[in-house]
Amino acid sequence: MPVFTIFRWVRRIFYLAVLLAVLYFIFTFVQVWSNARQTYTGYVQAIVVMGAPENGGKASPEMIARLQRAMSLWQQRTSLPIVVTGGKLFGHTNSESQVESSWLQSEGLPSGSIISVGGVNDWSELYNAYQALKPSNYTDVAIVSDSGYESYLEATAASVGLTGYPYPTNPKKASLASVAEGAAMLAVGRIIGYHSVSQVRAFL
């Protein structure tokens, strides 16, 4: 077979692969965008708050937004435990979950309703939440995080044994950037696994 013919076939295969990759991302983006405009209001057994940055032992605005969202759900269903997640960054005195727990208690949430777990990325936070809820056989959880990441976090939760439902801080107001990032992580996670994509995201 002539070299030119081989090159032409390689080029066609390359273009086809690029086209399929683009279509795959567009499909995932539409799925994430649609999910970002919904807030689950059905049955859950617990609330899981994804970790957020803390500032010298004080809750950051991002963390407060998530905790306020969790509180609003808890006030409707006070029997639900709230699992706060997040580990201690290098050089910090407090872990994210410690700061989250302190903030919730300062707002009047009983300490008995709070479960604190660590974690260095999304996957480990959800896995630790799963382990903490396992003795109670709780698997249906509301996941509190920023809008745009609902589909990615639902899939990550499923990979550790949880059935996650979105409860974003800013429902129906996801930015294009957050939806694009959420779609990219969901798309890549389907291929390499959500443990791996969470580790990559933690370093970005």
N, C-alpha and C positions, 0 to 999 in steps of 0.2 A: 504494500500500500504506500503510495507517495507520501512524503513528509507533509506536503501541503494539505492533503486530505486528512491526515491524522490531526494536524493543527486545527483544521476547521471543525472537526468533531470535538476536540478538547474545548475549543472556544464555545461551541454550542452547549456542551455540558456545563461549562462554567456559567454561562448566561442563564441557563435553566435553574441551576442551583441558587444563583442570586435572586432570580424571580421567585422561587419557592420560599426562600428566606424572607423576602420582603412581604409576600402574601401571608406567611406564617406570623410575622410580627404585626401586620395590619389586623389580622384576625384576633390576635391576643390583645392588641391595643383596644379594639372595639369591645371585647369581653371585659377588660379592666375598666374602661370608661363607663360601661353600663352598670357594672357592679359598684362603682364609686358613687353612683347616684342613688344608691339604696341604703337603707338602714333597717336591719333586722329587728323586728319587734315581737318575735315569737318566744318560745320556751327556751330558756338556758338554765344551767345549773350553777354557773359561776361566772365571774367577770375576770378577765385577764387584761392587765394594763401593761403594754409594752414599755420597756425601759426608755428613758429620755435623759438628756444631760442634766446634771445638778451643778450648782455653783457654790462651792465651798460649804456644803451642807445645807444649802437652801435650794428650793425647787425653782427650776428655770421656767420661763413662760410656756415653753413647749410641754414641760412636765405638768404644770398646773392645768393646762388645757385638757390634757388626757385625764388627770385626776378628777377634774370637775365633771367631765363627761361620765366617768365611772360612777361618781357620786350621784349624778342625776338618775342613772339607772338603778343604783342601789336604793335610793329613796323610794322608788316605785316598788321594789321587791327587796325588803330589808333582810330577808332570809338568805340572800345570796352572799357567798364569800367573795372577797376581792383579792385576787392574786396580783401582787405588785412584783415586777421583775427588774432585773438589771444588776450587774456586778459593780465592783470597785475598780475604777480606772487607775492606772499607774500614777502614784503621787497624790492620790486623793485619800481623804480620811474616811469618808462615808461612801457606801455603795448607793447606787441609784434606788434600789428597793428600800433601803433604810430611810432615805429622804422622802420617798413616796409614802411610806408607812407613817412617818412622823407628820407629814402634811395632812394626811387623811384623819389622823387622830386629833390634830389641832382643829379640824373642822367638825369634830364631834362623832366621827365614826368609831364604834367600839373596837378595841384592839382584837377582840375575839373574832371579828369579821374579816380580819386581814391576815393573809398568808404571804410571807416574804420569801422570794427565791432569787438566786443569782442568775448569771448568764452573761456571755460575752458577745452574743449576736442573737438575731431573731430566732434561729433554730434552737439554740441552747436555752434561751428564755422560755420558749414554748415547751421544750422537752422537760425542763425543770418544773414548769407549771403542771404538766401532765403527771409527773411523778408525785407532786404534792397533792394533787386531787385524786390520785389513784386509790388510796385507801377508802375514799368515800364513793368510789365508782362514778365520779363526775367526769363526763367527757364532752358535754355540750356547753360551749363557753362563748360569751360575748368577748370579742377581741377589740380593745380600745387602742387606736393608733391614729395616725394622720390619714386623711382621705387620699385615695389614689393607690394605696397599698393593700386594699382589702383582699383582692383575689390572690395575691402573692402570699399574704399571711394565712388565708384560709388553706391554701395548698400546703404551706409549711406546717400548719397545725395538723393537717391530715397525715403528714409524713411521720408525726410523732405519736399519733393515736388520738388526737383531739378532733372534734367536729366544731370548727370555728365559724362564728357569725360576725359580720362586720358591725362595728359601732364606732364610726369615725368621729374625730373631734369637730370636723367641719363638714357635715354631710351635704352632699350635692354641690360642694364648692371646691372640688379637687382641681388643682392647677394642671395645666398641660404638662409641665415638667414632672410633677409627681406621678401622673398617669403614665407618662412615657417610661419613667424609671421603674414603676411597678410592673408595667408590661414587659420590660426587658428582663427583670428579675424572674418573673413568672415564666417567660419563654425559655430563658437559660436554665432555670431550675428544673423544668420538665426534662431537660436533656442531661444535665450533669448532677442533678439532685439538689434539694433545698439546703441540705447541710453545707454543701460546698459553696453555693451561691451566697448563703448567709455569711460565710467566712470571708468571702471576697468583699461583700458590702461593708463589713465591719472595718475593713482596712481603707475604704475609700473616704 
